[in-house]
Amino acid sequence: MNAIEMGLKCAVEDEQRLVDNINAFLATKQYRKLYKWPDKGGIRNIDDPDNDPEIEYTYGQFIKQAPRWYFDMTPNVDLSGKHRFPDFPECGWTLYFSRPGDEHNSEADRQMLEDFLQQLIQGSGFDGVILHRYHEGDYRR
């Protein structure tokens, strides 16, 4: 797994502005707008498995063609009011960005994906901060 989770410095209530900003950014790249999916429990609390976050839905988008990428946006505060990343309460939303099959990507592909991630964060209209880098065998936090 080659993935990173970024915090977006905004309030949870900035959801619609965030979605609108990212949809506008995706349109400039000729990608479809964000999908809104009910949460299926893909995020785990690895430090306390009995206390997995309860999230109603996430927003996401992906590209199946090489070089592939996937990202989703999730509130940093779950339905019970707990922060997924308590050290970053100023981040109302998180942006998880994954590069599936990265081992098959060229260096130019990797740089293009890194540039896309930076442009995506800028396109969100909010500052980003690195929350976690995921490695092989990691679970989503």
N, C-alpha and C positions, 0 to 999 in steps of 0.2 A: 504494500500500500504506500503510495507516494502522495501524501495529502497534507494540507495545512488548514488550520482553523484560525480565522481572523475575527477579532471583535470589531464591530462598527460602533463608534462612539456616538450614540444617539439614544433617545428614549424608546421604550417599547411602543409608545404611542406614535412614533414616527413611521410606523409600518407602511401606511399608504404612500407617504412621500418617498420612502426607500424603494418600494415596489415600482412606483412610477419612474423614479430616476434610473433604476436598473433596466426596466423595460425600454426606456428611451435609449440607454446605452446599447442594449442588445439590438435594437432596431438599426443603429448606425453600422452595426456589423452584419446586418441582414440575417440575424437569428430571430427565432420565435421568442415571444414574451415568456415570462416565468409561468410555470405550472404551479398550482396550489394543490398539495397532496395531504390527505389525512395522515397523521403520524402513525407508523406501524411499529414503533418501539425499536428503531434501529440504533438509538443512542443509549449507551450504557454508562452507569456509574461504576467504574472499575474498582474504586476504593471501597464502595459499599453497594454490592450488587442488589441487595434488597431495597435499595433506595434509588432506582432508575428514575430519571426525569420523566414527568408526565407532560407531554406536549400535544396540543390539539392538532396542529398542522405545520407543515413546512412549505417553503417555496423552493423550486428547483428548476434547473435546466441542464441539458447535456448535449454532447455531440458524439455520434457514434463513429464518424469517419476519423481516420488518422490525421493528425494526432488527437486522440480522444481526450475529452475533459468532461467533468461533472462538477456542478456546484449546487449547494443548497443554502438557504437562509433559515435560521431557526431563532426563536426568541431566547435570550440568555436567562430569562426567568420562566420557570415552568408553571403549570397550573396551580401548584400548591404554594407558589411564591418564592421558591428556592432558586438561587442562581446556579446555573450549570458551571460557570466560572466565577466563583465568589470573589476572587482577587481582582476582578474587573467589573465592578458594579456600574461603571460609566458606559459600558457596552450593552445597549438594549437588545442588539441582535448580533448573531454570529454568522459568518460566512465560511462554510466548509468547501474547500476546493481540492478536487482529486484528479490525478492524471492516471487513469487505468491503463495498463499496458505500457507504462513509461519505459520499461526496459527495451522496448522495440523502437523508441523514438530516437531520432538523430539529435545531435547537439543543437542544431538550428530549430528543431521542433520544440525542444525543451525551453529554449530562449523565447520562442514565440508564445509558449504557454505562460511563461513567467511574465512576459510583457502583457499578455491578455489579463492575467490576474491583477496586475498593477492598474491597468486601465479600468477593470471592473470595479475595483475599490474606489478609484477616482470617480467613476461614473455613478457610484452610489450616492455621492454628495456628502459623505461623512468620512472622517478620518478612520483609518484602520490600525489595529495593533495585533501583533502575533500572539495568539493564545496558546496554541499547541501545534507541534509538528508530529505527524503520525508516521510510524515506521511499520515494517512488516510485522504482522501479528497483533498490532494495537486494535483496541476497540474504540468506537466513537465515545467520547466523554459526554 
